[in-house]
């Protein structure tokens, strides 16, 4: 990825049961991938869920936050799916990785 870029870190704890969450999460990922400035996404969930989405600009993040389908999902999340969440927006200036799977 060309640097710098932005990471939106969404950390959350869920309420009990799926209640349509899995399907909506999938739909939001498909929709986000169509947004101008979207770079990628990574997600993991145990007791605490962490989803990090990557964006080219702050304007792209703002546009995604205002997407009407995303606004609907956000509202539903506050009412049904999350007992707590926090969003952090960070500028990524440097990255490195370790990978034994590639030569």
C-alpha positions as CSV (number, residue, x, y, z in Angstrom):
1,X,0.0,0.0,0.0
2,X,1.2,3.5,-0.8
3,X,2.0,5.4,2.3
4,X,0.7,7.3,4.1
5,X,-2.8,5.9,4.3
6,X,-5.4,5.7,7.1
7,X,-6.6,2.9,9.3
8,X,-10.0,2.9,11.0
9,X,-9.8,0.6,14.0
10,X,-13.2,-0.6,15.2
11,X,-13.0,-2.5,18.5
12,X,-16.2,-3.9,20.0
13,X,-17.9,-6.3,22.3
14,X,-21.1,-8.0,21.1
15,X,-24.4,-8.7,22.6
16,X,-25.7,-12.3,22.8
17,X,-26.8,-14.1,19.6
18,X,-26.2,-13.3,15.9
19,X,-29.5,-11.5,15.3
20,X,-28.6,-10.9,11.6
21,X,-25.1,-9.5,12.5
22,X,-23.2,-12.0,10.3
23,X,-25.2,-11.2,7.2
24,X,-25.0,-7.4,7.8
25,X,-21.2,-7.6,8.4
26,X,-20.7,-9.4,5.1
27,X,-23.0,-6.9,3.3
28,X,-21.0,-4.0,4.8
29,X,-17.7,-5.4,3.7
30,X,-19.0,-5.9,0.1
31,X,-20.3,-2.4,0.1
32,X,-17.1,-0.9,1.6
33,X,-15.1,-2.5,-1.2
34,X,-17.0,-0.5,-3.7
35,X,-16.3,2.9,-2.0
36,X,-13.9,5.3,-3.5
37,X,-10.6,5.2,-1.5
38,X,-11.1,1.8,0.1
39,X,-7.9,-0.2,0.4
40,X,-8.7,-3.3,2.4
41,X,-10.0,-4.8,5.6
42,X,-8.9,-7.3,8.4
43,X,-11.0,-8.6,11.2
44,X,-10.8,-11.0,14.2
45,X,-13.3,-11.8,16.9
46,X,-13.0,-13.6,20.2
47,X,-14.3,-11.9,23.4
48,X,-13.4,-8.5,21.8
49,X,-13.8,-8.0,18.1
50,X,-11.3,-5.9,16.1
51,X,-11.9,-4.8,12.5
52,X,-9.4,-2.6,10.8
53,X,-10.3,-1.0,7.5
54,X,-7.8,0.9,5.4
55,X,-8.5,4.0,3.4
56,X,-6.6,6.4,1.1
57,X,-7.9,9.6,2.6
58,X,-9.9,11.1,5.5
59,X,-12.4,12.2,2.9
60,X,-12.9,8.5,1.9
61,X,-13.5,7.6,5.5
62,X,-16.0,10.4,5.9
63,X,-17.9,9.4,2.8
64,X,-18.1,5.8,4.1
65,X,-19.4,6.9,7.4
66,X,-22.2,8.9,5.7
67,X,-23.2,6.0,3.3
68,X,-26.9,5.5,4.0
69,X,-26.6,1.7,4.2
70,X,-23.7,2.0,6.5
71,X,-25.6,4.5,8.7
72,X,-28.5,2.0,8.9
73,X,-26.0,-0.7,10.0
74,X,-24.4,1.6,12.6
75,X,-27.8,2.4,14.1
76,X,-28.8,-1.3,14.2
77,X,-25.4,-2.0,15.8
78,X,-26.0,0.5,18.6
79,X,-29.5,-0.9,19.2
80,X,-28.9,-4.7,18.8
81,X,-25.4,-5.9,18.2
82,X,-22.9,-4.1,20.4
83,X,-22.7,-3.6,24.1
84,X,-19.6,-1.4,23.6
85,X,-17.4,-0.1,20.8
86,X,-14.6,2.4,20.1
87,X,-13.4,3.8,16.8
88,X,-9.9,5.0,16.2
89,X,-8.7,6.7,13.0
90,X,-4.9,6.5,12.5
91,X,-2.4,7.7,9.9
92,X,-0.2,4.8,8.8
93,X,3.2,6.1,7.9
94,X,5.2,2.9,8.0
95,X,4.6,-0.8,7.9
96,X,6.5,-4.1,7.8
97,X,5.7,-7.7,8.0
98,X,7.1,-11.2,8.6
99,X,5.8,-14.1,6.4
100,X,7.3,-17.6,6.1
101,X,4.8,-18.5,3.4
102,X,6.4,-16.5,0.6
103,X,10.0,-16.9,-0.8
